[in-house]
């Protein structure tokens, strides 16, 4: 079974650096998960106006207001089949923002089989979703850009207008010289500008994914894409 990222990228998946092919090739069939550990050189946030929204998002592991440098970082990518029968990959990012204080930024990604698009569900309750545009850069790195965001909360299911939603970009590549993955994430809003971001490095190990820890799964699974 091909990974959801290989499905979405098609033949372009072969242009990824071999280390990224391994990392984004994890899937249910292989029963392997990718656990990355490293350091974020910097975590930043935008103007003061965004801080209340980041604090609100932190309640559902969706962004957070803290900033810092040299922040210990973990990312857990576990593949599993969700309650709706969709192959899913977790993107659970944990940041040690201060001694004894952790923040999480959770996402689960599924492949919409009808459109062959990876859908990114954000937060603990999958209440925000966005289609992802995937491409490969000249270094064999992966570029991920979010498209229109949608809100799924109770009976409400609507596209968020541009003046409400932000746009996220992820850039990840393998640094051959340093022997590590490099990642840069930025969230921007059309009206207020830069909202949140981080960049740094990590290495990865691959572990058995037969039993997926409950702690990395969302509390609620949303069928609407």
C-alpha positions in Angstrom: 0.0 0.0 0.0 1.4 3.4 -1.0 1.7 6.1 1.6 -0.8 9.0 1.4 2.0 11.4 0.4 3.2 9.1 -2.4 -0.4 9.0 -3.6 -0.7 12.7 -3.6 2.7 13.4 -5.2 2.5 10.7 -7.8 5.7 10.3 -9.8 7.1 13.4 -8.1 7.5 11.3 -4.9 10.6 9.7 -6.5 12.2 13.2 -6.7 12.3 13.5 -3.0 15.6 13.0 -1.2 15.8 9.3 -0.2 15.7 10.3 3.5 12.4 12.1 2.8 11.1 9.2 0.8 11.6 7.1 3.9 10.1 9.6 6.3 7.0 10.4 4.2 6.7 6.8 3.0 5.4 5.6 6.4 2.1 3.8 6.1 -0.2 1.3 7.6 1.1 -1.6 5.4 4.7 -1.2 6.7 3.6 -0.8 10.4 6.3 1.8 10.9 6.2 5.2 12.5 8.7 8.0 12.3 9.7 9.7 15.5 11.8 12.9 15.1 13.7 14.6 17.9 15.7 17.8 17.7 15.8 21.5 18.4 13.9 24.4 17.1 16.4 27.3 16.6 13.6 29.8 17.0 9.8 29.9 17.7 8.2 33.2 17.0 4.8 34.9 16.8 3.5 38.0 15.1 2.1 41.2 16.4 0.4 41.5 19.8 -3.0 41.3 18.1 -2.5 37.6 17.3 -1.6 36.5 20.9 -5.2 36.1 22.2 -6.0 33.8 19.2 -2.9 31.7 19.8 -3.8 31.3 23.5 -7.3 30.2 22.4 -5.8 27.8 19.9 -3.6 26.2 22.6 -6.7 24.8 24.3 -7.0 22.4 21.4 -3.3 21.9 20.6 -3.5 24.3 17.7 -0.7 26.8 17.8 0.4 28.5 21.0 1.6 31.9 22.2 5.1 31.1 23.6 8.3 32.0 21.8 11.8 30.9 22.4 15.2 29.8 21.1 16.9 26.4 21.1 13.6 24.7 22.1 13.6 20.9 22.4 11.2 19.4 19.8 9.6 16.1 19.0 7.4 15.1 16.1 5.4 11.8 16.0 4.2 10.5 12.7 2.1 7.4 13.3 0.1 5.8 10.5 -3.3 4.1 11.3 -6.7 3.6 9.9 -9.2 5.9 11.5 -12.8 5.2 12.5 -14.0 6.1 9.0 -11.7 3.7 7.3 -9.2 6.3 6.0 -5.5 5.8 6.2 -4.3 8.6 8.5 -0.8 9.9 9.6 -0.4 11.9 12.8 1.7 15.0 13.0 2.0 15.6 16.7 4.6 18.2 17.5 5.7 18.8 21.1 7.8 21.8 22.1 9.5 22.1 25.5 8.9 25.9 25.7 10.1 26.2 29.3 11.3 23.9 32.1 8.3 21.8 33.0 6.1 23.4 30.3 5.2 21.7 27.0 3.1 22.9 24.1 1.6 20.7 21.4 0.7 21.4 17.8 -1.5 18.5 16.6 -2.6 17.5 13.1 -3.8 14.4 11.4 -3.5 14.0 7.7 -5.7 11.8 5.5 -6.0 11.2 1.8 -9.3 12.3 0.2 -9.6 9.4 -2.3 -12.0 11.2 -4.6 -9.7 14.2 -5.2 -6.4 12.5 -4.4 -5.6 15.4 -2.1 -4.1 15.2 1.4 -6.4 16.9 3.9 -4.9 18.3 7.1 -7.1 18.2 10.2 -5.8 20.6 12.9 -6.1 20.3 16.6 -7.4 17.7 19.0 -11.0 17.7 17.6 -10.2 17.9 13.8 -12.5 21.0 13.8 -10.3 22.9 11.2 -9.4 21.3 7.9 -7.3 22.4 4.9 -6.4 20.9 1.6 -2.6 20.7 1.1 -0.6 21.5 -2.0 2.5 19.2 -2.0 5.5 19.7 -4.2 9.2 18.8 -4.4 11.9 21.5 -4.4 15.3 21.5 -6.2 17.0 19.9 -3.1 14.6 17.0 -3.0 12.9 18.7 -0.1 9.1 18.7 0.5 7.0 21.9 0.2 3.6 21.9 1.8 1.2 24.8 1.4 -2.3 24.9 2.9 -5.2 26.0 0.8 -8.7 27.1 1.8 -9.5 26.3 5.4 -12.8 24.9 6.6 -14.5 24.9 10.0 -16.3 21.7 11.1 -17.9 22.4 14.5 -21.1 20.6 15.5 -23.6 21.1 12.6 -21.6 23.9 11.2 -19.4 23.2 8.2 -18.2 26.2 6.2 -15.2 27.5 4.2 -13.5 30.2 6.3 -13.2 33.5 4.4 -9.7 34.8 3.7 -10.0 37.6 6.3 -10.5 34.9 9.0 -8.2 32.0 8.0 -4.4 32.0 7.7 -2.1 30.2 5.3 0.6 27.8 6.4 3.8 26.8 4.6 6.1 24.0 5.5 9.5 23.5 4.1 11.5 20.3 5.0 14.7 18.9 3.5 17.6 16.7 4.4 20.9 18.4 5.2 23.5 15.9 3.9 26.4 17.8 5.6 24.8 18.0 9.0 23.0 14.6 8.8 19.6 15.9 9.9 16.3 17.1 8.7 15.8 20.9 8.5 12.3 22.3 8.9 10.7 25.7 8.6 7.0 26.4 9.3 5.3 29.8 8.8 1.7 30.8 9.3 0.6 34.1 7.7 -2.7 36.0 7.6 -3.8 38.3 4.8 -4.7 41.2 7.1 -2.3 40.9 10.1 0.7 39.4 8.4 3.0 36.9 10.1 1.2 34.9 12.8 3.4 32.1 14.0 6.4 30.0 13.0 9.4 28.0 13.9 12.5 26.6 12.3 15.2 24.1 13.3 16.5 20.6 12.9 15.9 17.0 13.9 16.9 13.4 13.4 14.5 10.5 13.0 14.1 6.9 14.1 11.6 4.4 12.9 9.6 2.3 15.4 6.8 -0.3 15.3 3.4 1.2 14.7 1.3 -1.9 15.3 -0.2 -0.3 18.4 -0.6 3.5 18.0 -0.5 5.4 21.3 -3.9 6.9 22.2 -2.1 10.1 23.1 -1.3 11.0 19.5 -4.9 10.4 18.2 -7.5 13.1 18.1 -10.3 13.1 20.6 -12.8 13.3 17.7 -12.6 12.2 14.1 -14.3 14.3 11.5 -15.7 12.7 8.3 -16.3 16.0 6.5 -13.3 17.1 4.4 
